[in-house]
C-alpha cells in the first residue's frame, strides 16, 4: 500500500501492479492501521482510497485464496475477519472516506469500493461481483452494501452471474456520486476530500454517524439519534462559529 498526504487529505493506494491491485491481509492490515492513525490526527480531515495506476482492484488474490483450502475453518475465518474489520472501520470512520475507482473493481475490490461514504468513478469503469466465477460467495459486506441501494432482484442477478455493471449505470442508480473523465477519478476525489476536510470536523463525524445508522434504523430510533446529536451540536463551539458565519452576510 502507498500512503501520502495532500493538505488535510490522506490518500491510500492499493499497490500490486502484477495482480491488478489484488487485495489481501497485508493491505487490510496496513489500511486499517492508517485509518486508526487518521482518526486520532486532527490534521487529517478526509481519506481517499484508490488503486495504483488505471485499475482500482481485481479483488482477492486467487493464489492466496486457493491456499486457504488446506487451512482449518477457524483459520479461514480469522483471515476473513481482517478484511471485515477494515470494512467496519471504513463504515464507522468519523472522517469521510472517498473511494476513487478507475478501470474496474471486482470481487472484494467491489466490496471495498462500495464501503466508502462517497464514490467517484471514471467513465467506462466497471464493477463486478465476480466471486461466483471462482465458485466463491461474496464477502466484505458486498450483499449488504449493494442492498442499501439496489433492488433485491438486481443484487441477486449481479451476485449469481458475476455480470459487469458500469459506473454509468451505478451513477444513474445513485450508487456512484460522480463520474469523472478517465484518469481523473483520484483528482476529483482529492478535490472533494479537501472541501470536506475544511468543514467542521465534529459535525461531519455526527452526520456520518446519522447517515450510517439511517440505513437500518426505524423512524423513531433515528429521530432519537438525530435529537441526541443535534443537542450535542447546539452546545458545540463549532455551531456557534458556523451560525455566526451564516448570519454575518445577512447582517451586512
C-alpha positions, -999 to 999 in steps of 0.1 A, spaced: 0 0 0 12 35 -8 3 64 15 6 102 10 -10 133 24 -21 164 4 -33 193 25 -56 176 51 -65 146 29 -49 112 34 -46 92 3 -42 54 4 -33 35 -28 -36 -2 -34 -3 -12 -49 1 -46 -66 6 -39 -103 14 -76 -111 -21 -87 -99 -41 -56 -110 -41 -44 -74 -54 -76 -57 -60 -72 -20 -53 -94 9 -43 -94 46 -12 -73 41 -33 -45 26 -62 -49 50 -38 -46 80 -19 -16 65 -50 2 56 -66 -5 89 -36 9 108 -36 40 86 -73 46 93 -67 42 130 -39 68 130 -60 91 108 -89 91 133 -66 105 160 -49 130 138 -66 164 138 -46 174 107 -64 148 86 -100 157 76 -108 131 49 -94 99 34 -93 89 -3 -87 52 -12 -77 44 -48 -59 18 -68 -24 24 -82 -25 31 -120 -55 26 -141 -74 -1 -121 -89 0 -87 -87 -36 -76 -92 -71 -91 -102 -84 -56 -88 -112 -36 -56 -128 -47 -68 -162 -60 -35 -180 -53 -38 -169 -17 -74 -179 -16 -67 -213 -31 -41 -220 -4 -69 -215 22 -84 -249 13 -57 -265 34 -65 -244 64 -90 -251 92 -123 -233 92 -112 -211 123 -80 -202 103 -100 -192 73 -124 -172 95 -95 -154 111 -82 -143 77 -116 -131 66 -121 -111 98 -91 -90 89 -110 -79 58 -142 -74 76 -125 -55 103 -113 -30 77 -149 -27 62 -162 -19 97 -135 7 102 -144 24 70 -181 25 78 -175 37 113 -149 63 104 -156 97 119 -139 112 88 -153 110 52 -138 81 32 -140 87 -5 -134 58 -30 -118 67 -64 -124 40 -89 -105 38 -122 -109 9 -147 -127 -16 -125 -135 -31 -91 -140 -68 -89 -150 -92 -61 -135 -80 -28 -124 -48 -47 -161 -41 -54 -169 -46 -17 -141 -22 -7 -153 4 -33 -189 3 -20 -179 6 16 -168 42 14 -190 72 23 -187 86 -12 -178 70 -45 -162 87 -76 -157 65 -107 -143 72 -141 -164 69 -172 -161 34 -186 -152 18 -153 -170 -13 -143 -179 -32 -112 -184 -70 -109 -193 -93 -80 -170 -119 -96 -170 -144 -67 -193 -169 -84 -169 -173 -113 -144 -189 -89 -170 -209 -71 -169 -185 -41 -195 -164 -22 -194 -127 -16 -177 -112 15 -166 -78 27 -203 -69 32 -210 -69 -6 -245 -81 -4 -254 -57 24 -237 -28 7 -255 -35 -26 -288 -39 -9 -286 -5 6 -292 10 -28 -304 -16 -52 -335 -39 -55 -331 -75 -44 -335 -88 -79 -307 -68 -92 -284 -77 -63 -292 -113 -69 -285 -111 -106 -252 -94 -100 -241 -119 -74 -253 -151 -92 -239 -141 -126 -209 -120 -118 -221 -97 -146 -204 -64 -150 -223 -32 -142 -209 0 -155 -201 31 -135 -226 50 -156 -254 26 -146 -245 28 -110 -244 66 -113 -279 65 -126 -289 44 -97 -273 67 -72 -245 44 -60 -217 64 -77 -218 100 -66 -198 114 -95 -185 103 -129 -151 117 -139 -131 116 -171 -109 86 -174 -77 91 -153 -93 119 -132 -111 100 -105 -84 105 -79 -81 142 -87 -118 146 -83 -119 126 -51 -90 147 -37 -108 179 -46 -139 167 -28 -118 155 1 -102 189 6 -136 205 5 -150 182 32 -118 184 53 -123 222 55 -157 216 72 -165 213 109 -149 180 120 -173 171 148 -204 180 129 -190 160 100 -185 129 122 -220 132 136 -235 134 101 -216 103 90 -229 85 121 -265 95 112 -262 86 76 -249 52 85 -275 44 112 -304 56 89 -299 26 67 -312 1 92 -329 22 119 -367 27 121 -380 63 122 -384 65 160 -349 52 166 -334 76 140 -353 105 154 -338 97 188 -303 96 172 -309 129 155 -321 146 187 -292 134 207 -266 146 181 -284 179 175 -283 186 212 -246 179 212 -241 201 182 -260 230 196 -236 231 226 -205 227 204 -184 259 197 -184 247 160 -220 256 158 -216 290 174 -189 298 148 -209 283 120 -241 302 128 -222 334 131 -206 329 97 -240 323 81 -256 353 98 -228 377 91 -236 383 54 -272 389 62 -263 415 88 -240 432 62 
